[in-house]
Amino acid sequence: MSPFNLTRRCFLALGPLLGAKTHEPMPGFPTFKPRAKRVIYLFQSGGPSQMDLFDYKPKMKDVAGSELPDSIRRGQRLTGMSATQSSFPCVPTKFKFTRHGQSGAELSELLPNIASIADDLTFIKSMHTQAINHDPAVTFFQTGAQIAGRPSIGSWLVYGLGADTDNLPGFVVMISPGQGGGGQPLYDRLWGSGFLPTRFQGVKFRSVGDPVLYLNNPPGFSSENRRTYLDALGAINRAKLDEYGDPEIATRIAQYEMAFRMQTSVPELTDLSQEPASTFALYGEDARKPGTYAANCLLARRLAERGVRFIQLFHRDWDHHGGLPKGLPARCNETDRASAALVTDLKRRGLLEDTLVIWGGEFGRTVYCQGRLTATDYGRDHHPRCFTIWMAGGGIKPGVTYGSTDDYSYNVAEDPVDVHDLHATILHCLGVDHTRLTFKYQGRHFRLTDVHGRVIKPLLA
Amino acid sequence: MRLSRLLPCLAAAPAVWAQNIEFNRDVRPVLSDRCFTCHGPDPGNRKTALRFDTEAGAAPSIVPGDPERSKLYQRIASTNRALRMPPASMGHDALKPGEIRIIRDWIQQGARWQAHWSLIPPKRPDARNIDELIHARLTRSGLEPSPEAPRHVLIRRLSLDLTGLPPTPAEVDAFVSDRAPEAYERVVDRLLASPRHAERMAIRWLEAARYADTNGYQSDGVRTMWPWRDWVIRAFQNNLPFDRFTIEQLAGDLLPGATLDQRIATAFHRNHRTSAEGGIVDEEFRVEYVADRAETTATVWLGLTMGCARCHDHKYDPVTQRDFYRMFAFFNNVPEKGFVYNFGNEPPFIAAPDAHQAAKLKELDDNAGAAGSAWDSRQQAVRKAQAKWEKGLRPGPSVDWRPQEGLLLREELEDPSFDGKRSISFGDEKAKFNHRDPLTLTVRVNARSPKGAILTRAEDYWEGTGYGIYLVEGKIRFHFVYRWTDLGMRVETRDPLPLNAWHDVTVTYDGSMLAAGTRIYVDGKEWPLKVLFDQHVWPINQKAPLRIGAGGGLGFDGQVSEAGIYNRALSPDEVRALTVRRTLNEIARTSPASRSAADTAKLRLAFVDAHLPADLAGLRRQARDAQAARDKFHASLPTVMVMEERRDPRPSYILKRGAYDAPGEPVQAGVPSALPQLPSDARADRLALARWVVSRENPLTARVAVNRYWQMLFGAGLVRTVEDFGSQGDWPVHQDVLDWLATEFMDSGWNVRHILKTIVMSRTYRQSSKVAPELLQRDPENRLLARAPRLRLPAEMIRDQALAVSGLLVGTVGGPPVRPYQPPGLWQELTGGGGYKADDGEGLYRRSLYTYWRRTIAPPSMITFDSPTRENCIVRETRTNTPLQALNLMNDVTYVEAARKLAERILRAGGDPGQGFRFVLGRDPSPAERDAFATALSAFRGRYQTDAKGAEALISQGASKPDPRWNASELAAYTAAASLLLNLDETVTKE
């Protein structure tokens, strides 16, 4: 599609805007019948350790403390943080693993709640990426390119599919800090629209101040005043529309009315007071505290109910270069229950069928220790060559483990899945052929998957 | 235009265009878009010899005049899926019927080929002005230009376009009532000469230059580049010709006798993002910076999407991968790193004083020079006095001396023995050096074992945090480590320290963050060093105590009898003097000829330090103080990162698949092969490139530049893809206008103001922007220019206008960035670190051009209104229309405060609603508008009269105080109504 096709006038011409949806789909989209209508992406920022959570390597106990063999490392590049390390001792996980459910998924004791719904989930143990540092790695997952500048996946989907809501944005982002002190920074561009028009960018819902920037009327300005105000504004703008015939004016009138509706719909969305006690029994009491991961998971469900297309949570502080035995349980404690609760809640409400849930970070962690290895403490560096994510719901076959890694959880042993493949598969679940969702910029038809990506068929229901 | 690709609403467009097929306008876009990927410039992708980017390559498939016999037509029109091109088997769609028709008609009409239009140098069309060309085109399409816009609309349009600010009511009145024929031109001249004009021009250039106040990427540390931003403003203020503007920014440092300003100008290519994320691979990011420069240069000046050729030959345009890396090579020779400093500017950078500071610096330089010469000129007297003093020392009582300045610790150990287990601690408080602190550590040592910790402040394991002097394999090591693996500095001596003998070992570090700023002396002699690690760029939180005989997990086996620590790097003479254990008297008693250099140094230093006669001591103090004052001032000056060339050129290679670690064939710097080449006698450096960019032979630069000016005034370029003049770019409906302006631009000596004036003086620019339904249908995108555009204002203009009409705007030009209002918590929620703190004075009300731009969390209201993020070069203007913009304008304290100040202004003028319209829009309201406004005002008034608290709350928004002349409910009602004015469609629109 040419950017010219998206000019304001055409946008208007595509449908009567007054009272229309926030975003209309592109003509021809979805390209085939979707299995999922929306995505909830639980992004675990920092890089959770796959071998302490999902990818159990019992043989590591036998080689604990010994050097990572060259036959495994194969001279691959390391981050600048461990490249100058003189030794690379293997560290087995110190956490217990057991099998769960019919599917027999093997999971760490740190994830009891996720373990309890293992049969609803699909684990991809053979994820891999090209980036070894946070910024390029998160950017890659978000945009399909390591260097910033391309649209985020949520922007792509709202651009292609629009959203089924008339009073909320199509792409919503929520952030929770790890209680360990924050972790790696995030940046607004991770949910930016790149070269797509800015109206496709993710809107950050915040837990302090206005939930959406500038949502609330100024102090002392009543909702009644706002109605009066918009009536007068609309009258003057309509007169201008009659005089100038510029359809952009009609759009502006409509957007002010939409803003007004958001002033009601967003507080109604974030007001959890009507949620029954059973909700908090499921998500945990943390869900009552604005800004926690649990509260964001609950909001994610409420956004899904309201037709938002792409809902993305970021939980920070999974970057355990050191002190992993303390830090990792803390992050799991913050996220395990609510992640499982969200899947369970969606399932009970019949929403899991057409909601695709994804849990994962930007890379995994090394089998070898970074920093000082002691009897009780270890750290792990970034590891792009293999890590685990899980998916559930819309279009994904439950109770499956896909792909595997070698005995050191260092290289993919079978069925590799790269970031473009994951993107292609997500788009497929939403009824979008990833090669057809394109936007012309700088003379090129760009797409989320660039010139790569294949749908991983065995994952599909 | 790829007509058939357009949505139905644009399908009417071709009706206004000529019926004759033109290759460049109609055919090339189809071939480029649908065929070039496999039959185009990239040989790596070419499936057969057939290629449609050259006439010869396409010839075998075309029979001019006979589409049915032409393979090209047969294949694209085939209904047989197996034969049809592009191949269905590869997932390509068939050409649309309209596209097929274009190809057929073109072949039918003789298949006349044209070279790509933008690569042919522009020729001046035969016309006196651009109106003639545009009107001729309109006539051909059966259209007429719109009438001239009313005067109040014109002056608002002009003021916003040329200065970014609306006219004052007085300026509107003056123009409306000035019936002189040159009235309009007078306004144009006045606006172009205004400093506001320079600021307005600067902001678009800042976006193209990806200017920001932070580095970007993950750590997003601060940088100081605003002296370059002020250079840009000055350049526009002085109407610096565009060719010089170009040369100075691309290569000012290489100009003979480059001035400070010309060097500051080169900061253009240091504005790209840089990374300080722990653990990155240095070269990977350095390559990224160089590629950014090449791509940005191509976009900004040449309108070429060269980035496409970074990994492979361009799929659409005649730009090869080799071309890309030849361009890359021009920018690959900066002495720079990929991993940059996170807390300020990364070398190379220079002090960038403003005129006032430069004058003061000169004065301090002169003072220091004069005081220095005064002291130098008395050296004979000093020598005489010293000789006399030495004579007095011979019989005298014992006097000794060692450097005292900056001495933090001096220990003479009663028991010097260390057995590997014993250590002495001096606690946590002393010598807490950070990465930028200069220092000297000195010990007298007699080692038994070749491995050990001598003097340290380091954690108790080898890779821990801290600094220290160690022995490793007998060699002397100095470590200053934050994080062993990637942050810190480690050096060692080339030679081992002889064991079982006493030695003076001294380490000095000058605080430069470089291993090169470190020296190790043994017995007063500097030893050659080997740099083991050199990334000393992060602040250190010292965790361990200062100790002798322990640190880094080591002990010490041997003796240490003395230790000293200074908070400065001692000079070589001082270090030498430290090794002399004879007292001053003892040295004085020896004959000068028999003294060692160290003896001589010690005597001399001691004398000037402590024994000069009063007059000479005064001179020395003055010289030192003047130098210190100068150095202190110089260190306080803002710096700016600039371009420089390495002395030994860094070789460039074609990087396979664009990967930093896959160098292929070496390349020399050079310009794209499809364009005119550099003069054969020119050395291929940035200066040659810069001169080539603005040479008369270059077919692109002038067109690309005037096209951006057109975009600035009309909202879209004559070539709408302002960043892409290649075959995938937009074909200009008015190429003749573009070429007329491009040649005029060059002929005028690249006079920017002349071109802007030429455009705004045209009848085309002065048309009304009202659009009749019929015209809207026939030319919805206004490509033919039968009317003026009606456009939402850019982000910065919306805010600046609100500040201006409310009277809040502070007009100071230039200086450090300012921090206006921002919702609390935005920074913390993403980074956890320190929060944003808004300014409390004028910084709240400066033009948006000066707003502190943190790349990873850009000012939210600018982004909401479509500002580029400054992550990379963006030259295309975009406008969207969203509910978030409505919320922003209604509820952001910026606009609520502005509304209150505007309300006060209206009240001061008598309170008539018409005043509000005049202040904001420069016109009177219609009766209907006046009614709507008055009705709302009276409803607000009614409510606020019974809601004192609400009224008080509303008028208290913002840092400025409400005018006590008005009672709260009245002011609140007017504030609400004034906010309405700021939110009108017309207010945020240029008509």
Interface residues (C-beta under 8 A of the other chain):
Chain A: M1 S2 F4 N5 T7 R8 R9 C10 A13 L14 T22 P27 R77 T79 G80 M81 S82 A83 T84 Q85 I132 N133 H134 D135 I147 A148 G149 P169 I175 P177 G181 G182 G183 Q184 P185 L186 Y187 D188 R189 G192 P197 T198 R199 Q201 V203 R206 S207 V208 G209 D210 V212 L213 Y214 L215 N216 N217 P218 P219 G220 F221 S222 E224 N225 R226 T228 Y229 D231 A232 L233 A235 I236 N237 A239 K240 L241 E243 Y244 G245 D246 P247 E248 I249 T251 R252 I253 Q255 Y256 M258 A259 M262 Q263 R316 Q370 G371 R372 D381 H382 T435 K440 Q442 G443 R444
Chain B: M1 R2 R5 L6 L7 P8 C9 L10 G91 G216 Y217 Q218 S219 D220 R273 S275 E277 G278 G279 I280 V281 D282 E288 T305 G307 C308 K315 Y316 D317 F339 Y461 E463 R483 W484 T485 D486 F533 D661 R720 T721 E723 D724 G726 S727 Q728 G729 D730 S769 K770 V771 A772 P773 L776 P780 E781 R790 R792 P823 P824 G825 E829 L830 T831 G832 G833 R855 T856 I857 A858 P860 S861 I863 T864 D866 T869 E871 N872 T878 R879 T880 N881 T882 P883 L884 Q885 A886 L887 N888 M890 N891 D892 V893 V896 S926 A928 E929 A932 F933 T935 A936 A939 F940 R943 D947 K949 G950 A951 E952 A953 L954 I955 S956 Q957 A972 A976 S979 L980 N983 L984 D985 E986 T989 E991
